[in-house]
C-alpha cells in the first residue's frame, strides 16, 4: 500500500501574507511575506503545502469571492516564481454572526480534514503553522501537530520544529 502524504498546513493572514489587524479586503492590500526559502525547504523535504484560512469577510460582504480568488491566485503565482507549489487553498466563507455555525471555521478542524481527505494526507506526519490559538485547536482536533507563531514571524524561525 502506498505511503500517505505529509503536509504542512498554513494559515494565511499573518503566516503567508502580512497581518493587517483586520480583514484583507483588496488585492492591493495583500502583501506576501518573504517566507520563500523556508517553504521551498519544506517542499523539498516532501511536504505538501496546503493553506487553511477563515475568510469571514465574505459572509460580512466586505469583499467578494472574485476578489478573494485574485488574492489567492496572486499568492500561488508569487510562490511559483520561487519554485514553490501551493497544493491547495481551503477557506471558510462563513462567520457565526452572519451565517451561523459551520464545520469549517477554525477552531473547528473542517478545513484541515478536507485537505487530509482530498490529498490522502497522514495527519500524524503533518503540521499546521498558525498565528492564533484557534489554529492550534483546529490542528489538535485534526490530529495534526500545531506550531504557533507570532503574526508575521519568519517561518525560518520554526523550521527546526518540523522533521
ChimeraX attribute file (.defattr): number of C-alpha atoms within 10 A of each C-alpha:
attribute: neighborCount
match mode: 1-to-1
recipient: residues
	/A:1	3
	/A:2	4
	/A:3	8
	/A:4	13
	/A:5	16
	/A:6	21
	/A:7	27
	/A:8	25
	/A:9	31
	/A:10	24
	/A:11	23
	/A:12	24
	/A:13	25
	/A:14	22
	/A:15	24
	/A:16	26
	/A:17	20
	/A:18	19
	/A:19	19
	/A:20	14
	/A:21	9
	/A:22	8
	/A:23	16
	/A:24	21
	/A:25	18
	/A:26	14
	/A:27	14
	/A:28	8
	/A:29	13
	/A:30	21
	/A:31	17
	/A:32	21
	/A:33	17
	/A:34	17
	/A:35	17
	/A:36	20
	/A:37	14
	/A:38	16
	/A:39	25
	/A:40	18
	/A:41	14
	/A:42	18
	/A:43	18
	/A:44	12
	/A:45	12
	/A:46	13
	/A:47	21
	/A:48	23
	/A:49	22
	/A:50	24
	/A:51	24
	/A:52	27
	/A:53	23
	/A:54	21
	/A:55	23
	/A:56	21
	/A:57	21
	/A:58	20
	/A:59	17
	/A:60	15
	/A:61	11
	/A:62	12
	/A:63	17
	/A:64	15
	/A:65	13
	/A:66	9
	/A:67	14
	/A:68	19
	/A:69	12
	/A:70	15
	/A:71	21
	/A:72	19
	/A:73	13
	/A:74	16
	/A:75	18
	/A:76	17
	/A:77	15
	/A:78	15
	/A:79	19
	/A:80	13
	/A:81	10
	/A:82	12
	/A:83	15
	/A:84	21
	/A:85	18
	/A:86	19
	/A:87	15
	/A:88	17
	/A:89	19
	/A:90	19
	/A:91	21
	/A:92	20
	/A:93	18
	/A:94	21
	/A:95	18
	/A:96	11
	/A:97	10
	/A:98	13
	/A:99	12
	/A:100	8
	/A:101	11
	/A:102	14
	/A:103	12
	/A:104	22
	/A:105	24
	/A:106	23
	/A:107	19
	/A:108	20
	/A:109	23
	/A:110	21
	/A:111	26
	/A:112	29
	/A:113	19
	/A:114	15
	/A:115	20
	/A:116	22
	/A:117	10
	/A:118	10
	/A:119	16
	/A:120	14
	/A:121	22
	/A:122	16
	/A:123	22
	/A:124	12
	/A:125	17
	/A:126	22
	/A:127	25
	/A:128	27
	/A:129	24
	/A:130	27
	/A:131	22
	/A:132	17
	/A:133	15
	/A:134	16
	/A:135	27
	/A:136	24
	/A:137	17
	/A:138	25
	/A:139	28
	/A:140	18
	/A:141	16
	/A:142	20
	/A:143	18
	/A:144	25
	/A:145	21
	/A:146	21
	/A:147	19
	/A:148	16
	/A:149	18
	/A:150	12
	/A:151	18
	/A:152	19
	/A:153	16
	/A:154	18
	/A:155	20
	/A:156	14
	/A:157	10
	/A:158	14
	/A:159	13
	/A:160	8
	/A:161	8
	/A:162	13
	/A:163	9
